[in-house]
Amino acid sequence: MFSGQRDKNRIIISLLIVMGMSGAVLFSIGQDRAPEPIDPFQLALTLKSAREYGRRLERAALDFVCREEVLELVDLTRDTSQSLIERNPTAANISGERNPYQRPDIKFNTGQPKKRHQNTYVYDYQMTRQAEDIRESRVLLERNGKKAKDRQGAQPTLTYQYAEILLAAARLLDERYEEYYDYRLVRGDRLKDEEVWILAVSPRLAMGGYLGGSLWLRRRDCAILKVEWDPSTFGNYQNILKRAEVYKARPRVVSCTEFGVEKNGLLFPSLDLTEEAYVQGDEDVFLRARTRVAYTDYRFFTVETETEFKRRPPGL
């Protein structure tokens, strides 16, 4: 009896030692990956610098052309009459007016027949901005791998509508709307070769028509390198939740924009990606829609910031 008890004690002690060693290993790993402590004043400093960058971008005189490649995948095979929910009208802010800084919503479905779609579009995209006058134009070069004959403008996509990708992220920092947002400095991190701060921007009103997300800000000047949009702030997120009920699955929506092209201290879009998926169990993932927009081959004609305007000699 006592021998058996001693054996049990030895087993328990051995388990405790192993658990202690495992805990030490886990603690060590956690220490290696622990986020950098954030100074209480760092949020104010980061937000101030980020807003300065946003103002430079908002006030810049711009004129550039690039190649815009759109890949759209849509799978409507699981849709039923219940899940084909029309897009809600764009939400208004608390004053009852449409928020001019709202990113275009993801638009889900259209009553199309139950089938899969894959479309590709290649455009010459041009954006010009002088003061408050912003103009976007697209010339279609290719559609589904074939050269476009009539070279018309933008083709309607089945799911995601996109516009003014360059300015959407910076507008989350607009001081005119700061009373409707909470700002939180999440942590310091690295993105590719850059030291960054991750700033979370959350609307205070769930139905206010304001988007939220997390911004990856380059530490040296708080320029926006990336934004991960919070899909729960999309104007039509309730439709996604209803569709998830029909599918008997959990929604998984990812939407992000990367800014990987730099000119005169301003960063321009390189990629915009939105995916709408639904997950059942641990492994069954149904991808209903994916829109990927890549921006390459930039040609800059004018990129001038307010500072450069002030420095320009008179008469030029």
N, C-alpha and C positions, 0 to 999 in steps of 0.2 A: 504493500500500500504506500509506504513512505517512498520506496524507490520510484513508483509510478508518479507520485507527486513531485519528486525531484526532477524527473524527466519533463514533466509538464512545465515546471518552473524554468528549466533550462531552455525549453522551446520558447516560452514567453519572453525570457531575457534576450534570446537570440533574435526574436522578431523585433523587440524594441530597439536593439542595436542596429538591425538592418533598416528599420523605419527611421531611426535617427540619422543614419548615414544617408538614406535617400532624401530625408528632409534637408540635410546639409547640402547635398548636391543640388536639389531644387532651389534652395536658397541662394546658392552660388550662381546658378543659371539666372535666377530672377535678378540678382545683383548686377550681372553682366548686361541684362536687358532693361534694367530699371530706367524709367524716363528721367531726364535731366530735371533737377529741381527748378521751379520757376519762381523768380523773384516777384514779390507782390506788386512791384511797380512795372514789371515787364509788360503786362497786358496794356497798360496805358501808353507806354512807349511804342509798342508794336502797333497798336491801333492807330496812333497818331501818324506813324510812318506809312502804314498801309493806306490811310486816307490821303496822305500827300501823294502817294503813287497813283491812287484812284483819280485824284483831281488832275494830275498831269495827263493821264490817259483820257479822261473825259474832255479836257480842254485842248487836246492836241489836234493840229491840222494834219489830216491823214489822206493819203491817196496811194492805194496799192492794189496790185492784181496778184492772184495766186491760182493754183490748180486745186479744185475741190472735188474729191472723189467720194461718192456716196454709195454704200452698200447696205441694202435693206433686205432683211429676212423676216417673213411673217408666216406663222403657222396657225391657221384657223380651224384645223381639223377637230379640235376639241370643243369648239364653240357650239352653243345651243341658242335657241331664241332667248333664253334667260340671260346668257352671258354676253350677248351682243348689245352692250349698253352704250348708248350714244354719249358723246362727249358733253360734259356739263359746260355751261357758259363760264367764261373766265371770271374767277372770283373778284369781287370788288374789295377795296380797303375800307377801313371803318368810316371814312367820310362818304362812302357810297360811290366814289369814283374809281375807275379802273387804274390799278397801279401801273404807271408807265415804265417801271423798272422790273416788271415781272418777266421772268424767262418764259418763253412759249411753252405751254403744257405739252405733255405727251398725249397724243390723241389715239384712243383705242377704238378700235374698230368700226366698221363701215357698212355692215350688212352684206359684205362680199360673200360669194359662195364658199362652202367649206372646202378650202384647199390651201396649199402652200404657195407662197410667192417669194421670188427672189429677183430683185431689181438692182441694177447698178447704173449710176449716172456720173458723168465726168463733166465738170463745168470750168469755164474761165470765170472766176469770181472776182468782182471789183467792189471795193468799199472806198467811199470818199466822205470826208467830214470837214466842214468849215463851220465853226461856231456851233450852233445847235442843229445845223442841217446835215443829216446823215442819210447817205444813199447807198443802197446795196443793189448790185445788178449781177445777173448770171447769164452766161451764154452757154447753151448745151453743146458739148463737143461730141459726146458718145452716150448711147443708151444701150444697156445690156450688151456691151462689147462691139456695137456697130456704130459707125460714124453717123452723127446726126445730120439729116439732110436740110431741115429747115432752121436749125440752130436757134430754136426758141428758148425762152427763159426757163426758170425753175419748174420742174415737174412735181406734181403733188405726190408726196409720199403717203403710204397707207397708215403709218403710225406716228412718227415723231416729226413735229414741225419745228424748224430751227431758224433763228434770225438773230442778228447782232451778237453773235457768239463772243466777239472780242470784248464787248462792253458789259455783258451780263454779270460776270463775277465781280467786277469792280463796283457795280451798283449795289451790292450787298453792304458796302461800306459807306454809302451815301449818308452824310450827316443829317440831311433833311428828313431821313426816315429812322434815325437812331432810336427814337422813343418807342419804336415798334419792335426793336430787336434786343436780344441779350447776346453779349460777346464773352467768350471764354477761351483763354489760352490753354490748349490741351497739353502740349508738350513740345520740346525741341526734338528734331529728328533730322534725317538726311534724305534727300531725294536726288538720286543719281549722284552727282558730284557736289551738290550744294547743301550747306547747312540751312535748315528751314525751321520756322515756327509753324505749328498747326493751330489755326484759329477757327473755333466753332462759332457759327452765326445762326442763332435760332430765333424765329419770329415769336413774339409774345402772344399773339392771337392766332389760334389754330385756323380760324376761318377768315383771316384778314387779307388773304390774297398775296401774301409775301412769301417768297421762297427762302429756304435755309440751306445750309451746307457747311462743309469744312474747307478752309482755304489753306493751301501750302504756300507760305510766304518766304521768299528768299531773305535770309537774315540781313544781308548787307544793305538792302534797300527796300525790303518788304514788297518787292514786285511779286505778282501772283504767278506761281509756276503751275498750279493745279487747283481745281475745285472739284470736290465730290458733293453733288447735290443730294439733299435729303428728300427722298421721294414722297415721304409722308406730307410734305408741304406743297406737293403738286396740286393744282386745282381740281384734278380729277382722280385723286387717290382713292376716294370712296368707291369709284367704279372698279378699281383694281381689287379692293377688298371684297366687293360683291362677286367679282369674277372668281376670286379665290374660293369663296363659299361654294360656288357652282362646281368648281373643279375639285372641291374637298382637298385643298392643298394650301400651303403657306406661300404668300407672295414674296418674291425676291426681285426687287427692282434696283438696278444699278445705273447711275447716270453721272458721268464725269467729263470734265474738259481739261485738256492739257495745253499749256502755253510753252512751246519749245523753240520758238523763233524770236530772235531779239534784234531790234533796230533802234538805235539812239536811246538806249535805256528802257524801251518799252517792249513788252512781250506779246507775241501774237499767237493765235491758236495753231496747234499742230494736229490735234485730235479731239473729236467729240464723240462720245459713245454712250448709248442708252440701251439697256436690256430689260425686258420684262419676262420674268420666269416664275414658275410655280413649282414648289417642292412637296412631294409626298413621301413620308417616311424619311429615311436617311439618304437614299440614293436616287430616287426617281425624280429627275429634274426635267420639267417640260419648258422649253424655251419658246415662248409665243411670239416674241418680236425682238429684233435686234437692228439698230441703226448705227452704222459706223461712218463718220465723216472725217476724212483725212485732208489736211491742208499742206501743200508742198509747192515748191517752185515759186517762191515769193519774188515779186518785182516791185520795189518801192520807188515811188515818184516823189512823195512828200511825207515825211514824218518829222513834224516840228512841234515841240512842246512850248508851253507858255514862257518858260525861261528863255528858250531860243528866240521867241518873238521879241522879248525885251532886249536881248543882246544884239539884235540885228541893227546895223548902222542905219541912220535915217536915209531915206531915198532909195533903199534896196528892197 
